[in-house]
Amino acid sequence: FNLSAQSYKIGDIYDVNGKKGVVFEVSEDGKHGKIVSEDIVSEKLTWDKAMEWSKQLKDGWYAPSLEEMNAILEVYEVLSPKMPKSRGFYWTTTEYNKDCAWFGAIRGGSRGALYKGNKFYAKPISKF
């Protein structure tokens, strides 16, 4: 049990025990929150394939819900400089209806719902 655990803020790089990402959500004390990976990303996939891909991830990584993507997009101006490779659209786990699902663009902050047959990236998040 480590009482002197590092405190983080939004936009910090989290790199602990091989898990690395950019902090996009943080508790009041800065010791817990969520990170988005800059390095782990799928190829362009349909929504169904992206959900399959994300289920194969290890070490607590998972695909974000729309709510979690919205949290990323709310602070994208802070995250964007730390995530130069993160271009394009990224699927969320949240369905708009049976044919469409929500996506977000980390660089630019846009979001929307499109046909699940479109091919976008999947980018995981994790808790710390």
N, C-alpha and C positions, 0 to 999 in steps of 0.2 A: 504494500500500500504506500503510495507516494504522495505525501501531502504537498510537495512542491511541484506538482505537475504544471507544465507550461500553460500559460493563458494565451488564448488565440482571439483574433478579431477577424471580421470579414475581410477577405482578400489575402490573408496570410497563407503561406505554404505550410501545409501539415505534412510531415515526413517522419513517421514513427514506425519502427519495426517493419520496414518494407512497404508500408501503406503510405501513398503519397497523393495529395490532391490540394485543391484550393478551397479554403473555408468560405462557404456561402451562407451558413446559418450558425449561430453560436448562442450558448446559454449566457445568462447574466454574468456568471463568474468567468466565462471564457474557457472553461475546462472541457466542455462537451459541445457537440454540434454536428454539422454535416459538411462533408467535402465532396467536390466534384473532381473526377479524374481528368487530367490533361492528357495522360499517356495511353489510357485504355480506351479504345474506341473500336467499334465494329466497322466492317465495310458497309456500303450502302445496302440496306435490307428493307424488304417489305415489313409492315408492322408485325405480322405473325412471326416471321423469321427473327426479327429484332427481339421479340419477347422470348423466343427459344434461346437465342444467343445469351440474353441476360440471365436466364436461369442456370447457365453453365458457369457463371462467374463464381469465384471463390473469395475467401477472406472478407465476407460481409459486403461485397459490392453488389449493387442491384440497380435496376432501371428506375428512374424517378417517376413519381405520379405527376399529374398536372399541378397539384398544389406545390410539390417540391420544385418542379420546373419554374413555376411562378416565383418562388423564393430566389432561384438563381437569376431569373430575368430582372427581378427588382434591383439587383446589385450588379448587373452585367457590366456597367461602366467601371466598377472597381475590379471585377474578375477579368475582364477582357485583356488588359495588358499582361496578366499572368498566364493567359491561355492562348498564345499566338497560333497554336495549331487547331483551335476549336472554331472551325468555319462550317457553315451549312446548317441544315436542320437536323434536330434530334428528336426521336420519338419519345413519348411518355407512355406509361402503362394505362393511362386513362382513355377510355373509349368515349367518343362523342355520340355514336350510335353503332349499330351492328356493322356498318360499312366504313366508318370513319373513326379516326383517333386523333388525339391532340399531339402537337409537336411544339418545339420551341427553338429559337435561334439564339444561341448564347452570345454571339457577336451581333449586336443590333437590337436585341431585346424583343423581337416580335414573336408572336405565337398564333396558332390557329389550329383548325381541324381539317384534315384532308383524308382522301380515300386511302384505306390501309394498303392498297396495292402499290402506292408510291414507294420509292426507295429512298430512305433517309438513313442517317447514322443512328447508332445507339451509343450513349455515353453514360457510364454508371456513376452512381454516388454511393457514399458510405457514411455511417455514423462514427463518431469518435467520442 
